[in-house]
Amino acid sequence: MSVISVILVILVAFIAGMAGILDQWQFHQPIVACTLIGLVTGHLTSGIILGASLQMIALAWANIGAAVAPDAALAAVASTILMVQGGNFNLAHITGVIVPAGILLATAGLVLTTIVRFINVGTIHLADAAAERGSYAGVQGWHYFALSLQGLRIALPAALILAIPAKTVTTALNAIPSWLSAGLAIGGGMVVVVGYAMVINIMATAELWPFFFLGFVLAPLAPSATGSADGITLIGMGILGVVIALIYLALSDKKGSSGTVSGSGDPIGDILNDY
């Protein structure tokens, strides 16, 4: 890996660490972090595949009360670096070895986030003291300091993994027992189901259900790993017709503030006429 790639990977790791606390730009999500690291290391496709696999697991990771979820940012960054350092971009290797390794690293990341949160308790008191003195710059500075610690929480482990020779990484990954990787893969698959159920529960509204089924109908049109794409079956065509009808009816029911149906009464025609 070149020096520029190493610097960019550490930068992505730092941003992902901060995003894990800010929750604004979602750079800590595996689908984003893995893709970015794959991009800067020249393995974009493998990064997307790994990110998508981890993202389905991370959907079920949520902070509930005082219980902190596994660290999705560390899982995404560290597992992608391990994949690049190991040099094996086979799909079976990614899902059977790299993803379980990412789950282990995410659990280990709980220790790091606990340490950083403990340190930031003192940082908050320093920011309060600056506020009492009327120092807005001091308050801002301590907030930036606390945020930087969150970035270093991911950037330092990333730099440590990058410092390990690629041969050592490959040997360590190959040394993982098959029973362990298989067990983690099964457990990860169960977590995926929970995460997907959470997403369905959030989107369980009359307006969104048609689009949910539309995705299943259109999924066969996407090229597979072999580059081929299947067509839509007759049952799929029937579902597609029902979905279009439901969307049409939903648009027809939209009323303006005066209580009357807006437009000409043909919602799809109105949308097309706007363009």
Residue pairs with C-beta under 8 A, 6 or more apart in sequence:
1 9
1 41
1 84
1 85
1 162
5 40
5 41
5 42
6 162
8 40
9 37
9 40
9 41
9 77
9 81
9 158
9 162
10 155
10 158
10 159
10 162
12 27
12 33
12 36
12 37
12 40
12 77
13 33
13 37
13 73
13 77
13 151
13 154
13 155
13 157
13 158
13 159
14 151
14 152
14 154
14 155
15 27
15 151
16 27
16 28
16 32
16 33
16 73
16 76
16 77
16 154
17 28
17 73
17 150
17 151
17 152
17 153
17 154
17 155
18 27
18 147
18 148
18 150
18 151
19 25
19 26
19 27
19 28
19 73
20 28
20 71
20 72
20 73
20 150
20 154
21 147
21 150
22 147
26 32
27 33
27 36
28 72
28 73
28 76
29 55
29 58
29 72
29 76
30 50
30 51
30 52
30 53
30 54
30 55
30 58
30 72
30 75
30 76
30 102
31 48
31 51
31 52
31 54
31 55
32 51
32 76
33 51
33 73
33 76
33 77
33 80
34 47
34 48
34 50
34 51
34 54
34 76
34 79
34 80
35 44
35 47
35 48
35 51
36 47
37 47
37 76
37 77
37 80
37 81
37 84
38 44
38 45
38 46
38 47
38 48
38 50
38 51
38 80
38 84
39 47
41 47
41 80
41 84
43 83
43 84
43 89
46 83
46 89
46 94
47 80
47 83
49 91
49 94
50 79
50 80
50 83
50 94
50 98
50 99
50 102
51 76
51 80
53 94
53 95
53 99
54 72
54 75
54 76
54 79
54 99
54 102
56 192
56 195
56 196
57 99
57 103
57 188
57 191
57 192
57 195
58 72
58 75
58 76
58 195
59 192
59 194
59 195
59 196
59 198
59 199
60 191
60 192
60 194
60 195
60 198
61 69
61 70
61 72
61 106
61 191
61 195
62 69
62 198
63 69
68 110
68 113
68 114
70 103
70 106
70 107
70 109
70 110
71 105
71 106
71 109
71 110
71 112
71 113
71 154
72 106
73 109
73 154
74 105
74 106
74 108
74 109
74 112
74 153
74 154
74 157
75 102
75 103
75 105
75 106
75 109
76 102
77 154
77 157
77 158
78 101
78 102
78 105
78 157
78 158
78 161
79 98
79 99
79 101
79 102
79 105
81 158
81 161
81 162
82 98
82 101
82 102
82 161
82 169
82 173
83 89
83 94
83 98
85 161
85 162
85 164
85 166
85 169
85 170
86 93
86 98
86 166
86 169
86 170
86 173
87 166
87 170
88 97
88 170
88 173
91 225
95 185
96 181
96 182
96 185
97 173
97 176
97 181
98 173
99 184
99 185
99 188
100 176
100 180
100 181
100 184
100 185
100 188
101 173
101 176
103 184
103 187
103 188
104 184
109 153
109 157
112 153
112 157
113 153
116 149
116 150
116 153
119 149
120 146
120 149
123 142
123 145
123 146
123 149
124 142
124 146
126 142
127 138
127 139
127 142
127 143
127 146
129 138
130 137
130 138
130 139
130 141
130 142
131 138
131 139
161 169
200 212
203 209
203 212
206 250
207 250
209 246
210 243
210 246
210 247
210 250
211 243
211 247
213 239
213 243
214 240
214 243
216 239
217 232
217 236
217 239
217 240
217 243
218 232
220 229
220 230
220 231
220 232
220 233
220 236
221 229
221 230
221 231
221 232
222 229
223 229
224 230
232 240
248 267
248 268
251 267
251 268
251 271
252 261
252 265
252 267
254 261
254 262
254 267
255 261
255 262
256 262
262 270
263 270
264 270
